[in-house]
């Protein structure tokens, strides 16, 4: 128990420091982009970036599948098996990335992007930006597997460090371009893609340098490992697709039904509240593999005590979110230095969304760590099916503006607040009784 707590404390403490630095850079980058691109073009970039952000969710659940299997193999010191999982995962993701590139490069050529996204830009220029961003994202998609590798060896703080260095590279380049050159969407796309590529290359090399017993060699590829990785991975993939629809379609819907300036205001409010999501992720992420380890060792008391402490922290979060809702406009004006229009209920709904999301995540990380995801799979499918129609309904019929989109997200995720804690309770209760323990 002490070992797991020490690992958790180390990852959280370092992770929070790196995440604070990352958030600081993120908040500094946004005003530079708005100043250099203008509000409308900034909204265009946010829309484009969110579209290609989906690529990281389209890995057929390979990342999470290899993380769970690799954690168990590392726990048992089966380094040959672990190397086979790593190589097989890289090969599968490379294949997916190549397929993704072929499909989406064709779609970019065929689709009228300016009409689809309601963007006032010349079509050829949009296609160039989309294609360059696609090239970078397809390559970075492969290298991004390093995050799951570091998670599996319980070094999540290294992932947060990589995020900080990535944002540092972006900030330096955006600052230089904004102050000494003419800013443009094309330059911004290249800056983001190039920075991600550099960090991905370096961090993959760093992982294998720190883990000399693990090897990436084509001879380690094992066809039968594909099924082992994608068995639970397919369920993770479907969940990721549902999350994509629920969480990442917002900017597209707003841009299509309203306009890019509404995307900018929505994104700014989201970034203010995103601080809480980011901090919760730093705290919860190292728990995924620790839950896997604890459940394998039947250390149920540690799991229960950890979840209790997380619920106490959630009470602190409620107070912080309420204060942020109340002072949101002042925070935004201090940060952006511009008066933008914000929908009437946007601050309130964004705060509620954060609470719903974080409370669900407290239980998701445990359930994902032990591979019990079938129930949440069903709930995510239901949420994804109702999300877009609800967004359209709230925006067009109830005239809620961009706040209607986040309200639809809240409704889509609301069931998790009640059902996930109950599932966790019954799983732990049954496991304790099976092992002649007492559930408290």
Secondary structure as GFF3:
##gff-version 3
##sequence-region A 1 440
A	DSSP	alpha_helix	2	37	.	.	.	ID=ss1
A	DSSP	alpha_helix	39	53	.	.	.	ID=ss2
A	DSSP	three_ten_helix	54	57	.	.	.	ID=ss3
A	DSSP	alpha_helix	62	75	.	.	.	ID=ss4
A	DSSP	alpha_helix	79	110	.	.	.	ID=ss5
A	DSSP	alpha_helix	113	116	.	.	.	ID=ss6
A	DSSP	alpha_helix	123	143	.	.	.	ID=ss7
A	DSSP	alpha_helix	146	152	.	.	.	ID=ss8
A	DSSP	alpha_helix	156	180	.	.	.	ID=ss9
A	DSSP	alpha_helix	185	210	.	.	.	ID=ss10
A	DSSP	three_ten_helix	218	220	.	.	.	ID=ss11
A	DSSP	alpha_helix	223	247	.	.	.	ID=ss12
A	DSSP	alpha_helix	250	257	.	.	.	ID=ss13
A	DSSP	alpha_helix	260	296	.	.	.	ID=ss14
A	DSSP	alpha_helix	300	336	.	.	.	ID=ss15
A	DSSP	alpha_helix	346	369	.	.	.	ID=ss16
A	DSSP	alpha_helix	374	396	.	.	.	ID=ss17
A	DSSP	alpha_helix	403	434	.	.	.	ID=ss18
###
